[in-house]
Amino acid sequence: MARWYVIRAGQYIQAHHGKKLAEHDGDDITNYLKEIEGLDRIQDWQFRQIVDALQQLFLLIEEPWAVKSPKRGRVFA
């Protein structure tokens, strides 16, 4: 499963080439997820995998708006 997190995070980064991760905010992620959600080929479990991968990515680079949740382990602020 970790391999797919890396793939999903990489897809996000590629979709935003030219913009540093430190410059991203919640709007960038929301817009990306709306685009992905609109694709017919994405199943619910895949969408959740993308969300989880992005949460891990932004926690890894310690973005101040990415916070951990005691119930789910991690969420976006």
MMTF fields as JSON, N, C-alpha, C and O atoms, coordinates in Angstrom:
{
  "mmtfVersion": "1.0.0",
  "mmtfProducer": "UNKNOWN",
  "numBonds": 307,
  "numAtoms": 308,
  "numGroups": 77,
  "numChains": 1,
  "numModels": 1,
  "chainsPerModel": [1],
  "groupsPerChain": [77],
  "chainIdList": ["A"],
  "bondAtomList": [4, 2, 8, 6, 12, 10, 16, 14, 20, 18, 24, 22, 28, 26, 32, 30, 36, 34, 40, 38, 44, 42, 48, 46, 52, 50, 56, 54, 60, 58, 64, 62, 68, 66, 72, 70, 76, 74, 80, 78, 84, 82, 88, 86, 92, 90, 96, 94, 100, 98, 104, 102, 108, 106, 112, 110, 116, 114, 120, 118, 124, 122, 128, 126, 132, 130, 136, 134, 140, 138, 144, 142, 148, 146, 152, 150, 156, 154, 160, 158, 164, 162, 168, 166, 172, 170, 176, 174, 180, 178, 184, 182, 188, 186, 192, 190, 196, 194, 200, 198, 204, 202, 208, 206, 212, 210, 216, 214, 220, 218, 224, 222, 228, 226, 232, 230, 236, 234, 240, 238, 244, 242, 248, 246, 252, 250, 256, 254, 260, 258, 264, 262, 268, 266, 272, 270, 276, 274, 280, 278, 284, 282, 288, 286, 292, 290, 296, 294, 300, 298, 304, 302],
  "bondOrderList": [1, 1, 1, 1, 1, 1, 1, 1, 1, 1, 1, 1, 1, 1, 1, 1, 1, 1, 1, 1, 1, 1, 1, 1, 1, 1, 1, 1, 1, 1, 1, 1, 1, 1, 1, 1, 1, 1, 1, 1, 1, 1, 1, 1, 1, 1, 1, 1, 1, 1, 1, 1, 1, 1, 1, 1, 1, 1, 1, 1, 1, 1, 1, 1, 1, 1, 1, 1, 1, 1, 1, 1, 1, 1, 1, 1],
  "groupList": [{"groupName": "MET", "atomNameList": ["N", "CA", "C", "O"], "elementList": ["N", "C", "C", "O"], "formalChargeList": [0, 0, 0, 0], "bondAtomList": [1, 0, 2, 1, 3, 2], "bondOrderList": [1, 1, 2], "singleLetterCode": "M", "chemCompType": "L-PEPTIDE LINKING"}, {"groupName": "ALA", "atomNameList": ["N", "CA", "C", "O"], "elementList": ["N", "C", "C", "O"], "formalChargeList": [0, 0, 0, 0], "bondAtomList": [1, 0, 2, 1, 3, 2], "bondOrderList": [1, 1, 2], "singleLetterCode": "A", "chemCompType": "L-PEPTIDE LINKING"}, {"groupName": "ARG", "atomNameList": ["N", "CA", "C", "O"], "elementList": ["N", "C", "C", "O"], "formalChargeList": [0, 0, 0, 0], "bondAtomList": [1, 0, 2, 1, 3, 2], "bondOrderList": [1, 1, 2], "singleLetterCode": "R", "chemCompType": "L-PEPTIDE LINKING"}, {"groupName": "TRP", "atomNameList": ["N", "CA", "C", "O"], "elementList": ["N", "C", "C", "O"], "formalChargeList": [0, 0, 0, 0], "bondAtomList": [1, 0, 2, 1, 3, 2], "bondOrderList": [1, 1, 2], "singleLetterCode": "W", "chemCompType": "L-PEPTIDE LINKING"}, {"groupName": "TYR", "atomNameList": ["N", "CA", "C", "O"], "elementList": ["N", "C", "C", "O"], "formalChargeList": [0, 0, 0, 0], "bondAtomList": [1, 0, 2, 1, 3, 2], "bondOrderList": [1, 1, 2], "singleLetterCode": "Y", "chemCompType": "L-PEPTIDE LINKING"}, {"groupName": "VAL", "atomNameList": ["N", "CA", "C", "O"], "elementList": ["N", "C", "C", "O"], "formalChargeList": [0, 0, 0, 0], "bondAtomList": [1, 0, 2, 1, 3, 2], "bondOrderList": [1, 1, 2], "singleLetterCode": "V", "chemCompType": "L-PEPTIDE LINKING"}, {"groupName": "ILE", "atomNameList": ["N", "CA", "C", "O"], "elementList": ["N", "C", "C", "O"], "formalChargeList": [0, 0, 0, 0], "bondAtomList": [1, 0, 2, 1, 3, 2], "bondOrderList": [1, 1, 2], "singleLetterCode": "I", "chemCompType": "L-PEPTIDE LINKING"}, {"groupName": "GLY", "atomNameList": ["N", "CA", "C", "O"], "elementList": ["N", "C", "C", "O"], "formalChargeList": [0, 0, 0, 0], "bondAtomList": [1, 0, 2, 1, 3, 2], "bondOrderList": [1, 1, 2], "singleLetterCode": "G", "chemCompType": "PEPTIDE LINKING"}, {"groupName": "GLN", "atomNameList": ["N", "CA", "C", "O"], "elementList": ["N", "C", "C", "O"], "formalChargeList": [0, 0, 0, 0], "bondAtomList": [1, 0, 2, 1, 3, 2], "bondOrderList": [1, 1, 2], "singleLetterCode": "Q", "chemCompType": "L-PEPTIDE LINKING"}, {"groupName": "HIS", "atomNameList": ["N", "CA", "C", "O"], "elementList": ["N", "C", "C", "O"], "formalChargeList": [0, 0, 0, 0], "bondAtomList": [1, 0, 2, 1, 3, 2], "bondOrderList": [1, 1, 2], "singleLetterCode": "H", "chemCompType": "L-PEPTIDE LINKING"}, {"groupName": "LYS", "atomNameList": ["N", "CA", "C", "O"], "elementList": ["N", "C", "C", "O"], "formalChargeList": [0, 0, 0, 0], "bondAtomList": [1, 0, 2, 1, 3, 2], "bondOrderList": [1, 1, 2], "singleLetterCode": "K", "chemCompType": "L-PEPTIDE LINKING"}, {"groupName": "LEU", "atomNameList": ["N", "CA", "C", "O"], "elementList": ["N", "C", "C", "O"], "formalChargeList": [0, 0, 0, 0], "bondAtomList": [1, 0, 2, 1, 3, 2], "bondOrderList": [1, 1, 2], "singleLetterCode": "L", "chemCompType": "L-PEPTIDE LINKING"}, {"groupName": "GLU", "atomNameList": ["N", "CA", "C", "O"], "elementList": ["N", "C", "C", "O"], "formalChargeList": [0, 0, 0, 0], "bondAtomList": [1, 0, 2, 1, 3, 2], "bondOrderList": [1, 1, 2], "singleLetterCode": "E", "chemCompType": "L-PEPTIDE LINKING"}, {"groupName": "ASP", "atomNameList": ["N", "CA", "C", "O"], "elementList": ["N", "C", "C", "O"], "formalChargeList": [0, 0, 0, 0], "bondAtomList": [1, 0, 2, 1, 3, 2], "bondOrderList": [1, 1, 2], "singleLetterCode": "D", "chemCompType": "L-PEPTIDE LINKING"}, {"groupName": "THR", "atomNameList": ["N", "CA", "C", "O"], "elementList": ["N", "C", "C", "O"], "formalChargeList": [0, 0, 0, 0], "bondAtomList": [1, 0, 2, 1, 3, 2], "bondOrderList": [1, 1, 2], "singleLetterCode": "T", "chemCompType": "L-PEPTIDE LINKING"}, {"groupName": "ASN", "atomNameList": ["N", "CA", "C", "O"], "elementList": ["N", "C", "C", "O"], "formalChargeList": [0, 0, 0, 0], "bondAtomList": [1, 0, 2, 1, 3, 2], "bondOrderList": [1, 1, 2], "singleLetterCode": "N", "chemCompType": "L-PEPTIDE LINKING"}, {"groupName": "PHE", "atomNameList": ["N", "CA", "C", "O"], "elementList": ["N", "C", "C", "O"], "formalChargeList": [0, 0, 0, 0], "bondAtomList": [1, 0, 2, 1, 3, 2], "bondOrderList": [1, 1, 2], "singleLetterCode": "F", "chemCompType": "L-PEPTIDE LINKING"}, {"groupName": "PRO", "atomNameList": ["N", "CA", "C", "O"], "elementList": ["N", "C", "C", "O"], "formalChargeList": [0, 0, 0, 0], "bondAtomList": [1, 0, 2, 1, 3, 2], "bondOrderList": [1, 1, 2], "singleLetterCode": "P", "chemCompType": "L-PEPTIDE LINKING"}, {"groupName": "SER", "atomNameList": ["N", "CA", "C", "O"], "elementList": ["N", "C", "C", "O"], "formalChargeList": [0, 0, 0, 0], "bondAtomList": [1, 0, 2, 1, 3, 2], "bondOrderList": [1, 1, 2], "singleLetterCode": "S", "chemCompType": "L-PEPTIDE LINKING"}],
  "groupTypeList": [0, 1, 2, 3, 4, 5, 6, 2, 1, 7, 8, 4, 6, 8, 1, 9, 9, 7, 10, 10, 11, 1, 12, 9, 13, 7, 13, 13, 6, 14, 15, 4, 11, 10, 12, 6, 12, 7, 11, 13, 2, 6, 8, 13, 3, 8, 16, 2, 8, 6, 5, 13, 1, 11, 8, 8, 11, 16, 11, 11, 6, 12, 12, 17, 3, 1, 5, 10, 18, 17, 10, 2, 7, 2, 5, 16, 1],
  "groupIdList": [1, 2, 3, 4, 5, 6, 7, 8, 9, 10, 11, 12, 13, 14, 15, 16, 17, 18, 19, 20, 21, 22, 23, 24, 25, 26, 27, 28, 29, 30, 31, 32, 33, 34, 35, 36, 37, 38, 39, 40, 41, 42, 43, 44, 45, 46, 47, 48, 49, 50, 51, 52, 53, 54, 55, 56, 57, 58, 59, 60, 61, 62, 63, 64, 65, 66, 67, 68, 69, 70, 71, 72, 73, 74, 75, 76, 77],
  "secStructList": [7, 2, 2, 2, 2, 2, 2, 2, 2, 2, 2, 2, 2, 2, 2, 6, 6, 6, 1, 7, 4, 4, 4, 7, 7, 2, 2, 2, 2, 2, 2, 2, 2, 2, 2, 2, 2, 6, 7, 6, 6, 7, 7, 2, 2, 2, 2, 2, 2, 2, 2, 2, 2, 2, 2, 2, 2, 2, 2, 2, 6, 6, 7, 6, 6, 3, 3, 7, 7, 6, 6, 6, 1, 7, 3, 3, 7],
  "xCoordList": [0.813, 0.0, 0.86, 0.498, 1.977, 2.842, 3.321, 3.497, 3.526, 3.958, 2.918, 3.27, 1.649, 0.593, 0.49, 0.099, 0.835, 0.851, 1.905, 1.671, 3.045, 4.112, 3.66, 3.893, 3.016, 2.52, 1.494, 1.573, 0.535, -0.527, 0.048, -0.367, 0.989, 1.62, 2.397, 2.377, 3.074, 3.811, 2.902, 3.265, 1.721, 0.755, 0.301, 0.145, 0.096, -0.281, 0.831, 0.573, 2.045, 3.188, 3.33, 3.57, 3.184, 3.281, 2.179, 2.403, 1.002, -0.121, 0.095, -0.562, 1.019, 1.286, 2.741, 3.33, 3.315, 4.717, 4.873, 4.003, 5.98, 6.241, 5.835, 6.143, 5.141, 4.743, 5.318, 5.06, 6.081, 6.697, 5.625, 4.614, 5.852, 4.884, 4.626, 3.501, 5.648, 5.494, 4.555, 4.074, 4.291, 3.397, 1.95, 1.062, 1.707, 0.358, -0.472, 0.05, -1.772, -2.685, -3.909, -3.975, -4.845, -6.036, -6.81, -7.412, -6.807, -7.517, -6.905, -7.625, -5.587, -4.916, -5.359, -5.651, -5.399, -5.782, -7.247, -7.605, -8.097, -9.53, -9.792, -10.562, -9.163, -9.355, -8.867, -9.52, -7.726, -7.191, -8.15, -8.43, -8.649, -9.55, -10.867, -11.455, -11.336, -12.559, -12.34, -13.217, -11.171, -10.839, -10.8, -11.371, -10.128, -9.991, -11.342, -11.646, -12.146, -13.462, -14.351, -15.208, -14.148, -14.945, -14.558, -15.267, -13.449, -13.016, -13.833, -13.975, -14.353, -15.18, -14.404, -14.98, -13.13, -12.352, -11.892, -11.356, -12.091, -11.654, -12.76, -13.887, -12.418, -13.366, -13.228, -12.239, -14.216, -14.221, -12.961, -12.38, -12.544, -11.374, -10.115, -9.201, -10.069, -8.915, -8.893, -7.833, -10.069, -10.158, -9.685, -8.937, -10.118, -9.696, -8.181, -7.528, -7.646, -6.202, -5.458, -4.419, -5.986, -5.39, -5.428, -4.436, -6.575, -6.704, -5.685, -4.995, -5.593, -4.634, -3.196, -2.397, -2.88, -1.521, -1.186, -0.076, -2.139, -1.898, -1.774, -0.968, -2.561, -2.43, -1.027, -0.386, -0.559, 0.778, 1.859, 2.823, 1.696, 2.668, 2.822, 3.937, 1.7, 1.789, 2.128, 2.655, 1.844, 2.34, 3.852, 4.564, 4.33, 5.754, 6.57, 7.645, 6.062, 6.807, 6.421, 6.817, 5.643, 5.287, 4.623, 4.991, 3.639, 2.851, 2.022, 1.418, 1.977, 1.271, -0.229, -0.862, -0.804, -2.245, -2.601, -3.781, -1.626, -1.874, -1.704, -0.621, -2.76, -2.724, -3.119, -3.8, -2.678, -3.043, -4.333, -4.58, -5.144, -6.382, -6.258, -5.808, -6.646, -6.53, -7.43, -7.134, -8.512, -9.43, -8.979, -8.959, -8.624, -8.3, -6.799, -6.366, -6.012, -4.568, -4.04, -2.919, -4.852, -4.412, -5.578, -6.447, -5.584, -6.589, -5.997, -4.956, -6.67, -6.306, -7.053, -8.187, -6.413, -7.07, -8.104, -8.779],
  "yCoordList": [-1.189, 0.0, 1.259, 2.243, 1.254, 2.429, 2.834, 4.018, 1.847, 2.138, 3.014, 3.949, 2.702, 3.481, 4.88, 5.809, 5.049, 6.392, 7.237, 8.408, 6.65, 7.363, 7.712, 8.822, 6.764, 7.017, 8.138, 9.056, 8.073, 9.093, 10.472, 11.475, 10.523, 11.798, 12.327, 13.527, 11.443, 11.839, 12.384, 13.33, 11.797, 12.292, 13.711, 14.558, 13.949, 15.296, 16.297, 17.376, 15.931, 16.824, 17.108, 18.249, 16.078, 16.267, 17.181, 17.968, 17.074, 17.904, 19.376, 20.255, 19.637, 21.0, 21.391, 22.135, 20.879, 21.203, 22.719, 23.422, 23.185, 24.612, 25.329, 26.507, 24.619, 25.22, 24.378, 23.176, 24.988, 24.274, 23.799, 24.472, 22.644, 22.103, 23.067, 23.159, 23.778, 24.729, 25.876, 26.583, 26.066, 27.132, 26.664, 27.475, 25.396, 24.847, 25.142, 25.281, 25.234, 25.425, 24.525, 23.746, 24.644, 23.8, 23.939, 22.971, 25.122, 25.323, 24.495, 23.945, 24.403, 23.589, 22.126, 21.472, 21.644, 20.247, 20.033, 19.051, 20.945, 20.833, 20.808, 19.977, 21.704, 21.749, 20.47, 19.948, 19.971, 18.726, 17.571, 16.775, 17.477, 16.379, 16.473, 15.448, 17.682, 17.849, 17.353, 16.72, 17.643, 17.15, 15.626, 14.991, 15.056, 13.598, 12.941, 11.918, 13.524, 12.96, 12.908, 12.032, 13.835, 13.89, 12.871, 12.716, 12.177, 11.172, 9.893, 9.387, 9.388, 8.182, 6.945, 6.024, 6.919, 5.714, 5.582, 4.54, 6.613, 6.573, 5.977, 6.47, 4.925, 4.295, 4.928, 5.604, 4.707, 5.324, 4.992, 5.869, 3.736, 3.346, 4.024, 4.331, 4.255, 4.935, 6.406, 6.971, 7.013, 8.404, 8.549, 9.472, 7.649, 7.69, 7.502, 8.115, 6.649, 6.416, 7.707, 8.015, 8.447, 9.718, 10.711, 11.381, 10.801, 11.705, 11.34, 12.212, 10.06, 9.616, 9.94, 10.382, 9.717, 9.99, 11.47, 11.828, 12.329, 13.768, 14.21, 15.085, 13.617, 13.931, 13.583, 14.381, 12.418, 11.994, 12.894, 13.245, 13.259, 14.119, 15.451, 15.889, 16.084, 17.405, 17.347, 18.318, 16.254, 16.078, 15.864, 16.35, 15.14, 14.857, 16.143, 16.277, 17.07, 18.321, 19.361, 20.524, 18.917, 19.717, 21.038, 22.089, 20.97, 22.163, 22.498, 21.604, 23.763, 24.129, 23.87, 23.701, 23.835, 23.61, 22.124, 21.775, 21.268, 19.819, 19.376, 19.502, 18.866, 18.502, 17.048, 16.453, 16.491, 15.125, 15.138, 16.051, 14.127, 13.959, 12.731, 11.684, 12.835, 11.665, 10.51, 9.358, 10.787, 9.713, 8.999, 7.768, 9.747, 9.166, 9.117, 8.53, 9.703, 9.683, 10.892, 11.337, 11.431, 12.599, 13.185, 12.457, 14.469, 15.153, 16.467, 16.914, 17.07, 18.407, 19.381, 19.126, 20.497, 21.516, 22.233, 23.134],
  "zCoordList": [0.0, 0.0, 0.0, -0.645, 0.698, 0.749, -0.647, -0.935, -1.497, -2.869, -3.578, -4.296, -3.371, -4.02, -3.444, -4.15, -2.165, -1.59, -2.294, -2.595, -2.55, -3.253, -4.667, -5.145, -5.326, -6.684, -6.678, -7.495, -5.767, -5.696, -5.361, -5.943, -4.436, -4.104, -5.305, -5.58, -6.013, -7.212, -8.293, -8.991, -8.441, -9.426, -9.084, -9.963, -7.801, -7.365, -7.687, -8.22, -7.362, -7.611, -9.103, -9.498, -9.931, -11.385, -11.91, -12.83, -11.33, -11.762, -11.417, -11.976, -10.496, -10.061, -10.297, -9.513, -11.39, -11.677, -11.779, -12.293, -11.286, -11.308, -10.028, -9.848, -9.136, -7.863, -6.734, -6.661, -5.871, -4.761, -3.785, -3.585, -3.185, -2.23, -1.081, -0.589, -0.654, 0.453, 0.095, 0.981, -1.194, -1.638, -1.767, -2.029, -1.59, -1.726, -0.49, 0.617, -0.705, 0.418, 0.219, -0.732, 1.107, 1.048, -0.247, -0.712, -0.839, -2.105, -3.224, -4.058, -3.248, -4.263, -4.157, -5.158, -2.941, -2.723, -3.048, -3.698, -2.6, -2.884, -4.38, -4.861, -5.115, -6.567, -7.236, -8.14, -6.794, -7.351, -7.08, -7.975, -5.862, -5.517, -6.269, -6.615, -6.525, -7.329, -8.752, -9.34, -9.297, -10.643, -10.663, -11.55, -9.69, -9.614, -9.402, -10.017, -8.539, -8.232, -9.47, -9.588, -10.377, -11.595, -12.653, -13.647, -12.455, -13.429, -13.259, -12.146, -14.331, -14.281, -13.847, -13.269, -14.115, -13.849, -12.389, -12.01, -11.573, -10.182, -9.306, -9.283, -8.602, -7.69, -6.307, -6.024, -5.454, -4.12, -3.319, -2.681, -3.353, -2.572, -3.104, -2.34, -4.408, -4.989, -4.585, -4.315, -4.547, -4.131, -2.685, -2.363, -1.826, -0.423, -0.306, 0.537, -1.161, -1.18, -1.548, -0.965, -2.503, -2.911, -1.752, -1.467, -1.09, 0.055, 1.132, 1.66, 1.455, 2.47, 2.068, 2.893, 0.806, 0.325, 0.445, 0.839, 0.107, 0.205, 1.653, 1.97, 2.523, 3.944, 4.424, 5.107, 4.076, 4.485, 3.891, 4.57, 2.635, 1.968, 2.696, 2.979, 2.994, 3.604, 5.084, 5.627, 5.739, 7.101, 7.084, 7.963, 6.089, 5.966, 5.811, 6.396, 5.033, 4.847, 5.897, 5.818, 6.876, 8.053, 7.71, 8.233, 6.822, 6.54, 7.769, 8.361, 8.165, 9.394, 9.337, 10.38, 8.151, 8.044, 7.979, 8.009, 7.893, 7.932, 9.382, 9.952, 9.964, 11.379, 11.572, 10.737, 12.691, 13.03, 13.831, 14.62, 13.623, 14.366, 15.252, 14.787, 16.513, 17.395, 16.971, 17.291, 16.265, 15.875, 14.603, 14.558, 13.586, 12.287, 12.039, 11.048, 12.891, 12.703, 11.964, 12.211, 11.046, 10.292, 9.506, 9.026, 9.385, 8.566, 8.078, 8.56, 7.124, 6.72, 7.606, 8.01, 7.904, 8.726, 7.893, 8.39]
}
